[in-house]
């Protein structure tokens, strides 16, 4: 058959370790035979990031601004052990963090629902989409260790010399202190991304913070969300039959556990970090989660929600067989291809992305899956496939669907 043409390139960000191996397999077996793949390639593998002093990550983010859609493989955020292993010049920041800051985006993560993998929470019938604010708070904090009695103050000095002071704590004994911040503009972008994505996906928005305790900090989040919703989105939500709901974070957690799902759960940075893992684990696995960074400026970056699967990579280097779940990486590609097709009016590309997702789920529902899913499936006598054989089984399902 004739390959599907692409008018506009995707930004392709390659990654590290076992996910880099899967990335190549997916391209060779599931994409290149069917699509005249048009990408602008950036190698975000740790070695190349080190060679370029991480300039390649910035270049990839800027290219995403140019073309609008990117797909990213999982990458290493180095710690001390990685610095030694890769002989790094310095401890580079998280590529995801760098890209999120440059694109001003919000991360949306949702479980991939498949028959035979049942959620631990029995009443969850539909996916719960986590929207995580990706700036500030504890991730940009400043910390102090206090060794002797004294006082810690929060001091603000304006450019014109005005000063504000607030006592944090009068220490009588050793302890700890931490300062953190956020920006109105970033919170506004977060709110707009959540409400825009809700309209695109036809989902309600739930948001929770702790404004009863943090009256200024969390109170500002609540205030900005309310302002953005009322001024820009309320009428659109009402026309679409959607709702926006705010409550205290602990109340939202309790409600989520009793809900059926099918909504966007907007979370501050740390809350989103924790709750996305809770939701993904309860639905089955981090390897069964979609993840997309959505910018209010119209940029989209799709990736797998999990890491680089280091342990499997070391087995692979030893020549041993691995059974690594590639579903989230496949869905990163399908998400990016679908969005590229939608923006370009390329129905064939959108249809192919839909078909590849259906082929992936059909393969699992037929009982063919990787080891991680075989351990939790409700299906009887699943066939455990290695990394490549699972991708080949998806290819066979895809070929069958395309007849």
C-alpha positions as CSV (number, residue, x, y, z in Angstrom):
1,X,0.0,0.0,0.0
2,X,1.0,3.6,-0.5
3,X,2.5,5.2,2.6
4,X,0.7,8.0,4.4
5,X,2.2,11.4,3.7
6,X,2.9,14.0,6.3
7,X,2.8,17.7,5.4
8,X,4.5,19.1,8.5
9,X,7.3,17.5,10.6
10,X,6.9,16.2,14.1
11,X,9.7,17.1,16.5
12,X,11.2,13.7,17.5
13,X,13.2,13.6,20.8
14,X,15.1,10.3,21.2
15,X,15.9,9.1,24.8
16,X,17.8,6.7,26.9
17,X,18.3,3.0,27.8
18,X,15.6,0.4,27.2
19,X,13.0,3.0,26.1
20,X,15.5,4.1,23.4
21,X,15.7,0.4,22.2
22,X,11.9,0.2,22.1
23,X,11.7,3.6,20.3
24,X,13.7,2.2,17.4
25,X,11.6,-1.0,17.3
26,X,8.4,0.9,17.2
27,X,9.6,3.1,14.4
28,X,10.9,0.1,12.3
29,X,7.9,-2.2,12.8
30,X,4.8,0.0,13.5
31,X,5.5,3.4,11.8
32,X,7.9,3.3,8.9
33,X,6.2,0.5,6.9
34,X,2.9,2.6,6.9
35,X,3.9,6.3,7.1
36,X,6.3,8.4,5.1
37,X,7.5,9.6,8.5
38,X,8.5,13.3,8.6
39,X,10.3,14.3,11.8
40,X,12.9,16.8,12.9
41,X,15.2,14.6,15.1
42,X,16.9,15.6,18.3
43,X,19.0,13.1,20.3
44,X,18.2,13.7,24.0
45,X,20.2,10.7,25.1
46,X,22.3,11.6,28.1
47,X,25.6,11.2,26.2
48,X,24.5,13.7,23.5
49,X,23.1,16.1,26.1
50,X,26.5,16.0,27.8
51,X,28.3,16.6,24.5
52,X,26.2,19.7,23.7
53,X,26.1,21.0,27.3
54,X,22.3,20.3,27.2
55,X,21.8,22.8,24.4
56,X,20.1,20.0,22.4
57,X,17.2,20.0,24.9
58,X,16.7,23.7,24.5
59,X,16.9,23.3,20.7
60,X,14.2,20.6,20.8
61,X,11.9,22.8,22.9
62,X,12.3,25.7,20.5
63,X,11.6,23.3,17.5
64,X,8.4,22.3,19.3
65,X,7.4,26.0,19.4
66,X,8.1,26.1,15.6
67,X,6.2,23.0,14.6
68,X,3.6,22.7,17.4
69,X,3.8,19.0,18.0
70,X,6.6,16.8,19.5
71,X,7.0,13.2,20.6
72,X,9.5,12.4,23.3
73,X,11.2,9.2,24.5
74,X,11.9,8.7,28.2
75,X,15.2,10.3,29.4
76,X,17.6,10.1,32.3
77,X,17.6,12.8,34.9
78,X,21.2,12.3,36.3
79,X,22.1,11.8,40.0
80,X,25.5,11.3,41.4
81,X,25.7,7.7,40.2
82,X,24.8,8.7,36.7
83,X,27.4,11.4,36.7
84,X,30.1,8.8,37.3
85,X,28.5,6.2,34.9
86,X,28.3,8.7,32.0
87,X,31.3,10.8,33.0
88,X,29.2,14.0,32.9
89,X,30.5,17.5,32.9
90,X,27.8,18.5,35.5
91,X,24.5,17.4,37.1
92,X,22.1,18.3,34.3
93,X,18.5,19.2,35.1
94,X,15.5,17.1,34.1
95,X,14.9,17.4,30.4
96,X,11.2,17.3,31.1
97,X,11.6,20.2,33.5
98,X,13.6,22.2,31.0
99,X,11.1,21.6,28.2
100,X,8.0,22.3,30.5
101,X,9.6,25.7,31.6
102,X,10.3,26.7,28.0
103,X,6.8,25.7,26.6
104,X,4.9,26.9,29.7
105,X,2.9,23.7,29.7
106,X,0.7,21.6,31.9
107,X,1.1,17.8,32.0
108,X,-2.0,15.7,31.4
109,X,-1.8,12.0,32.2
110,X,-4.5,9.4,31.8
111,X,-4.6,5.6,32.2
112,X,-5.0,3.5,29.1
113,X,-8.0,1.3,29.7
114,X,-7.9,-2.2,28.4
115,X,-10.2,-5.2,29.0
116,X,-8.6,-7.7,31.4
117,X,-6.6,-5.1,33.4
118,X,-9.1,-4.0,36.0
119,X,-8.6,-1.0,38.3
120,X,-8.0,-1.6,42.0
121,X,-10.8,0.9,42.8
122,X,-13.9,-1.0,41.6
123,X,-16.1,2.0,40.9
124,X,-13.6,3.6,38.5
125,X,-15.3,2.9,35.2
126,X,-13.7,5.7,33.1
127,X,-10.2,7.2,33.0
128,X,-9.2,9.9,35.4
129,X,-7.0,12.5,33.7
130,X,-4.4,14.1,36.0
131,X,-3.4,17.7,35.2
132,X,-0.2,18.6,36.9
133,X,1.0,22.1,37.3
134,X,4.6,21.9,36.2
135,X,6.2,25.0,37.7
136,X,7.5,26.1,41.2
137,X,6.4,25.1,44.7
138,X,8.7,22.5,46.3
139,X,10.5,21.8,43.0
140,X,12.0,25.3,43.1
141,X,12.4,25.6,46.8
142,X,15.2,27.1,48.9
143,X,16.1,25.2,52.1
144,X,18.0,25.9,55.3
145,X,19.2,23.6,58.0
146,X,19.1,25.3,61.4
147,X,21.8,24.3,63.9
148,X,21.3,26.8,66.8
149,X,18.7,29.1,68.3
150,X,17.7,32.1,66.2
151,X,14.9,33.3,63.9
152,X,14.1,32.7,60.3
153,X,12.3,35.4,58.4
154,X,10.7,35.7,54.9
155,X,12.0,39.0,53.4
156,X,10.8,40.7,50.2
157,X,12.6,43.8,48.9
158,X,11.0,45.5,45.9
159,X,13.2,47.1,43.2
160,X,12.2,50.5,44.5
161,X,13.3,49.7,48.1
162,X,10.0,48.7,49.7
163,X,10.4,45.9,52.2
164,X,8.0,43.2,53.6
165,X,9.0,40.8,56.4
166,X,7.2,37.8,57.9
167,X,8.5,35.7,60.8
168,X,8.7,32.0,59.8
169,X,9.8,30.6,63.1
170,X,11.7,31.6,66.3
171,X,14.0,28.6,66.6
172,X,14.9,27.5,70.2
173,X,16.6,24.3,69.0
174,X,17.9,22.8,65.7
175,X,15.3,22.4,62.8
176,X,14.6,23.1,59.2
177,X,13.2,25.9,57.1
178,X,12.1,26.1,53.5
179,X,10.9,28.9,51.1
180,X,9.1,28.3,47.9
181,X,7.3,30.4,45.3
182,X,5.0,30.5,42.3
183,X,4.0,33.1,39.6
184,X,0.6,34.4,38.8
185,X,1.3,34.0,35.0
186,X,2.2,30.4,35.5
187,X,-0.9,29.6,37.5
188,X,-3.0,31.4,34.8
189,X,-1.4,29.3,32.1
190,X,-2.1,26.2,34.2
191,X,-5.8,27.1,34.6
192,X,-6.2,27.9,30.9
193,X,-4.6,24.7,29.8
194,X,-6.9,22.7,32.1
195,X,-10.0,24.4,30.9
196,X,-9.0,24.3,27.2
197,X,-8.1,20.6,27.4
198,X,-11.4,19.9,29.2
199,X,-13.3,21.4,26.2
200,X,-11.1,19.5,23.7
201,X,-11.8,16.2,25.5
202,X,-15.3,16.9,26.8
203,X,-14.5,16.4,30.5
204,X,-15.4,18.2,33.7
205,X,-12.6,19.8,35.7
206,X,-12.0,19.2,39.5
207,X,-9.4,21.3,41.3
208,X,-8.3,21.1,44.9
209,X,-5.9,23.0,47.1
210,X,-5.6,23.8,50.9
211,X,-6.7,27.5,51.0
212,X,-8.1,27.1,54.5
213,X,-4.6,26.6,55.8
214,X,-2.5,28.4,53.1
215,X,-4.8,31.4,52.8
216,X,-2.4,33.4,50.7
217,X,-0.5,30.8,48.6
218,X,-3.1,28.2,47.9
219,X,-5.8,30.9,48.2
220,X,-4.2,32.6,45.1
221,X,-4.4,29.3,43.1
222,X,-8.1,29.1,44.0
223,X,-8.7,32.8,43.1
224,X,-6.9,32.7,39.7
225,X,-8.7,29.5,38.7
226,X,-12.0,31.1,39.5
227,X,-11.1,34.3,37.6
228,X,-9.9,32.5,34.5
229,X,-13.0,30.2,34.5
230,X,-15.5,33.0,35.0
231,X,-14.0,35.4,32.5
232,X,-12.9,33.0,29.7
233,X,-14.5,29.6,30.0
234,X,-17.8,29.5,32.0
235,X,-20.0,30.2,29.0
236,X,-18.2,27.6,26.9
237,X,-18.4,25.0,29.6
238,X,-22.2,25.6,30.1
239,X,-22.7,25.3,26.3
240,X,-20.8,22.1,26.3
241,X,-22.6,20.7,29.4
242,X,-19.4,20.6,31.4
243,X,-18.7,21.8,35.0
244,X,-15.8,23.2,37.0
245,X,-15.6,22.1,40.7
246,X,-13.3,23.4,43.4
247,X,-12.9,22.0,46.9
248,X,-10.2,21.4,49.5
249,X,-7.6,18.8,48.3
250,X,-8.5,16.3,51.0
251,X,-12.2,16.5,50.1
252,X,-11.3,16.1,46.4
253,X,-9.3,13.0,47.2
254,X,-12.2,11.5,49.1
255,X,-14.6,12.2,46.2
256,X,-12.2,10.8,43.6
257,X,-12.1,7.5,45.4
258,X,-15.9,7.2,45.2
259,X,-16.3,8.6,41.7
260,X,-16.7,6.7,38.4
261,X,-13.9,8.8,36.7
262,X,-14.2,10.5,33.4
263,X,-13.0,14.0,34.6
264,X,-9.8,16.0,34.7
265,X,-8.2,16.3,38.2
266,X,-6.2,19.5,38.3
267,X,-3.4,19.4,40.9
268,X,-0.6,21.7,42.1
269,X,2.9,20.5,41.3
270,X,3.6,18.2,44.2
271,X,0.0,16.9,44.5
272,X,0.1,16.0,40.8
273,X,3.4,14.2,41.2
274,X,2.0,12.0,43.9
275,X,-1.5,11.5,42.7
276,X,-0.6,10.6,39.1
277,X,1.4,7.7,40.4
278,X,-1.5,6.7,42.7
279,X,-4.0,6.8,39.9
280,X,-1.7,5.0,37.3
281,X,-0.9,2.3,39.8
282,X,-4.5,1.8,40.8
283,X,-5.5,1.5,37.1
284,X,-2.7,-1.0,36.4
285,X,0.7,0.4,35.6
286,X,2.8,3.5,34.8
287,X,3.5,1.7,31.5
288,X,-0.2,2.0,30.7
289,X,-0.5,5.8,31.0
290,X,-0.6,8.5,28.3
291,X,1.2,11.8,29.0
292,X,1.0,15.0,27.1
293,X,2.4,18.5,27.8
294,X,-0.2,21.1,26.6
295,X,0.8,24.7,26.4
296,X,-1.8,27.5,26.3
297,X,0.2,28.8,23.3
298,X,-0.8,25.8,21.2
299,X,2.2,23.4,21.6
300,X,1.8,19.7,22.4
301,X,4.5,17.3,23.5
302,X,3.6,13.6,23.9
303,X,5.7,11.1,26.0
304,X,5.5,8.0,28.1
305,X,4.8,8.6,31.7
306,X,7.5,6.2,33.0
307,X,11.2,6.2,33.1
308,X,14.0,4.6,31.0
309,X,13.6,1.0,32.4
310,X,17.2,0.9,33.5
311,X,17.1,-2.7,34.9
312,X,15.8,-4.1,31.6
313,X,18.4,-2.2,29.7
314,X,21.3,-3.8,31.6
315,X,19.7,-7.2,30.9
316,X,19.5,-6.2,27.2
317,X,23.2,-5.3,27.2
318,X,24.1,-8.7,28.7
319,X,22.2,-10.3,25.7
320,X,19.4,-11.5,28.0
321,X,15.7,-11.5,26.9
322,X,13.5,-8.7,28.3
323,X,9.7,-8.3,28.4
324,X,9.4,-4.6,28.5
325,X,6.0,-2.9,28.2
326,X,6.0,-0.5,25.2
327,X,2.4,0.5,25.3
328,X,2.9,4.0,26.7
329,X,5.7,4.7,24.2
330,X,3.4,3.5,21.3
331,X,0.7,5.8,22.6
332,X,3.1,8.7,22.8
333,X,3.7,8.2,19.0
334,X,-0.1,7.8,18.2
335,X,-1.0,10.9,20.3
336,X,1.6,13.0,18.4
337,X,0.6,11.6,15.0
338,X,-3.1,12.2,15.7
339,X,-2.5,15.8,16.8
340,X,-0.3,16.4,13.8
341,X,-3.0,15.0,11.6
342,X,-5.7,17.1,13.2
343,X,-3.7,20.3,12.9
344,X,-2.8,19.6,9.3
345,X,-6.3,18.3,8.3
346,X,-4.7,14.9,7.5
347,X,-7.5,12.4,8.0
348,X,-5.4,9.4,6.9
349,X,-2.8,10.1,9.7
350,X,-5.5,10.5,12.3
351,X,-7.1,7.3,11.2
352,X,-3.8,5.4,11.3
353,X,-3.1,6.7,14.9
354,X,-6.6,5.4,15.9
355,X,-6.0,2.1,14.3
356,X,-2.6,1.5,15.9
357,X,-4.0,2.2,19.3
358,X,-6.9,-0.2,18.6
359,X,-4.3,-2.9,17.4
360,X,-2.3,-2.5,20.6
361,X,-5.3,-2.9,22.9
362,X,-6.7,-5.8,20.7
363,X,-3.4,-7.6,21.1
364,X,-3.5,-7.4,24.9
365,X,-7.2,-8.3,25.1
366,X,-6.4,-11.4,23.0
367,X,-4.2,-12.5,25.8
368,X,-0.8,-11.5,24.3
369,X,1.1,-9.2,26.6
370,X,4.4,-8.4,28.4
371,X,5.2,-9.9,31.7
372,X,4.2,-6.9,33.9
373,X,0.6,-7.1,32.5
374,X,0.5,-10.9,32.7
375,X,1.1,-10.6,36.5
376,X,-2.1,-8.4,37.0
377,X,-4.5,-9.5,34.2
378,X,-7.8,-11.0,34.9
379,X,-7.6,-12.9,31.6
380,X,-6.9,-16.7,31.9
381,X,-3.6,-18.2,30.7
382,X,-2.0,-15.0,29.1
383,X,0.8,-15.5,26.6
384,X,3.9,-13.7,27.9
385,X,5.9,-12.1,25.1
386,X,9.3,-10.5,25.1
387,X,9.8,-6.9,24.1
388,X,10.2,-7.4,20.3
389,X,7.6,-10.1,20.0
390,X,5.0,-8.0,21.7
391,X,5.6,-5.2,19.1
392,X,5.5,-7.8,16.3
393,X,2.1,-9.1,17.7
394,X,0.8,-5.5,17.6
395,X,2.0,-5.2,14.0
396,X,0.1,-8.4,13.1
397,X,-3.1,-7.0,14.7
398,X,-2.5,-3.7,12.8
399,X,-2.1,-5.5,9.5
400,X,-5.3,-7.4,10.2
401,X,-7.3,-4.2,10.9
402,X,-5.9,-2.6,7.8
403,X,-7.1,-5.3,5.4
